[in-house]
C-alpha cells in the first residue's frame, strides 16, 4: 500500500508511515478482481485465513468456506506463515495469496515447494517470477490448475527494502514456490538493463531520442530505473533511481514525487508527458516499481503523452510490454501497439498487453 505515496514498501514500521500519508490498502480490490474472473471456485471446498486476510473477501463474493487460524490483531508476516503452514497440514491442494515479494518470501518460508500457489500481484516490490501478470491473469492461472496444468518451480527474490528506499535494488535468490505453468500468464523475473555496458556515445544517442523532442514549458515526469537515470545524466541532472522526478525546460524541479505531488504539478502545467522504460525481464511499463503513476495520474496526463525509451537489446528479450495499473478498464485502453524510442529518429513498435 506504499506505492502511491512514494514509499518503497510497507514492511515493519513503514506500514504506519503509509497510513499517516493517506495510503489505502490495495489488496482488497485486487482480490475482488481475481474472484470476479475465476470460474473455478464455486465447485471447490474453500478454506481461508480469518477476516481481512481472506474470509471477508470470500464472504463478500458469496463463496462458501471455512476459516483456518486466528487473527489477534493487525495481520503480520508471522500470521501469514502460521496460517499457510496450517493450510498445508489440512491437505489443501493449492494456496492463493495476494501481496508482493515480501509475502512471497513468507510463503516460501512457510510451505516451500510442498504445494502449489497462485500469486496475485499486490505489492510495491513485485519482481519474483511466481506472480501472475495481473489479478485477471491469476484467475486464469487458477482455472488452468483446476484443469490439470503442469506445475513448475519459480524463483522468489529477496529485495532488501532498506536498500530499495535508498535507491538500490539488492535482489537476491531466496527460494522457490511451485506454480501452475503458463508463460502467457506468469511474469518473468527482473533482469538488469545493460545500460552500464553501453558506450558513452550509445547512451547519448539513446537519451537524445527523448531529449531532442522535449518541448518548452512542458512538465516531463521521469519514471524509475537505470535507463531513466541515464536520460537524466545526459540532461545534467541528478535522478532518483527508484523514484519519479519532474523536469521542465530540461531542469529538475522536483524529486521522488508521490501521487499527490504529481497531481499538484499537473495542476500547474498545462502540458505534461510521462517518460518510462520497460522493466527488464518482464516488460512492465506501469504497475511494477512506478505505482506513483496511478490511474488518476495517467488519465490526467493522457495516454497519448506517454513516451517509452529502451535500448534495442532490452526489447529483443521481450515478447511484449505489460501494464497492471490497478484499473482494469484503463489497462484495456492501453492494450494494442505503441512506439518505443530506441535512438534518434528511430522507434520500434511493441505490443502492449
Residue, then its C-alpha position, 0 to 999 in steps of 0.5 A: x500500500x506504499x506505492x502511491x505515496x512514494x514509499x518503497x514498501x510497507x514492511x515493519x514500521x513503514x506500514x504506519x508511515x503509509x497510513x499517516x500519508x493517506x495510503x489505502x490498502x490495495x489488496x482488497x480490490x485486487x482480490x475482488x478482481x481475481x474472484x470476479x474472473x475465476x470460474x473455478x471456485x464455486x465447485x471447490x471446498x474453500x478454506x481461508x485465513x480469518x477476516x481481512x486476510x481472506x474470509x471477508x473477501x470470500x464472504x463478500x463474493x458469496x463463496x462458501x468456506x471455512x476459516x483456518x487460524x486466528x487473527x489477534x490483531x493487525x495481520x503480520x508476516x508471522x500470521x501469514x506463515x502460521x496460517x499457510x503452514x496450517x493450510x498445508x497440514x489440512x491437505x489443501x491442494x493449492x494456496x492463493x495469496x495476494x501481496x508482493x515479494x515480501x509475502x512471497x518470501x513468507x510463503x516460501x518460508x512457510x510451505x516451500x515447494x510442498x504445494x502449489x500457489x497462485x500469486x496475485x500481484x499486490x505489492x510495491x516490490x513485485x519482481x519474483x517470477x511466481x506472480x501472475x501478470x495481473x489479478x485477471x491473469x491469476x484467475x486464469x492461472x487458477x482455472x488452468x490448475x483446476x484443469x490439470x496444468x503442469x506445475x513448475x518451480x519459480x524463483x522468489x527474490x529477496x529485495x532488501x527494502x532498506x536498500x530499495x528506499x535508498x535507491x538500490x535494488x539488492x535482489x537476491x535468490x531466496x527460494x522457490x514456490x511451485x506454480x501452475x505453468x503458463x508463460x502467457x500468464x506468469x511474469x518473468x523475473x527482473x533482469x538488469x538493463x545493460x545500460x552500464x555496458x553501453x558506450x558513452x556515445x550509445x547512451x547519448x544517442x539513446x537519451x537524445x531520442x527523448x531529449x531532442x523532442x522535449x518541448x518548452x514549458x512542458x512538465x516531463x515526469x521521469x519514471x524509475x530505473x537505470x535507463x531513466x537515470x541515464x536520460x537524466x545524466x545526459x540532461x545534467x541532472x541528478x535522478x532518483x533511481x527508484x523514484x519519479x522526478x519532474x523536469x521542465x525546460x530540461x531542469x529538475x524541479x522536483x524529486x521522488x514525487x508521490x501521487x499527490x505531488x504529481x497531481x499538484x504539478x499537473x495542476x500547474x502545467x498545462x502540458x505534461x508527458x510521462x517518460x518510462x522504460x520497460x522493466x527488464x525481464x518482464x516488460x512492465x511499463x506501469x504497475x511494477x516499481x512506478x505505482x506513483x503513476x496511478x490511474x488518476x495520474x495517467x488519465x490526467x496526463x493522457x495516454x497519448x503523452x506517454x513516451x517509452x525509451x529502451x535500448x534495442x537489446x532490452x526489447x529483443x528479450x521481450x515478447x511484449x510490454x505489460x501494464x497492471x495499473x490497478x484499473x482494469x478498464x484503463x489497462x484495456x485502453x492501453x492494450x494494442x501497439x505503441x512506439x518505443x524510442x530506441x535512438x534518434x529518429x528511430x522507434x520500434x513498435x511493441x505490443x502492449x498487453 
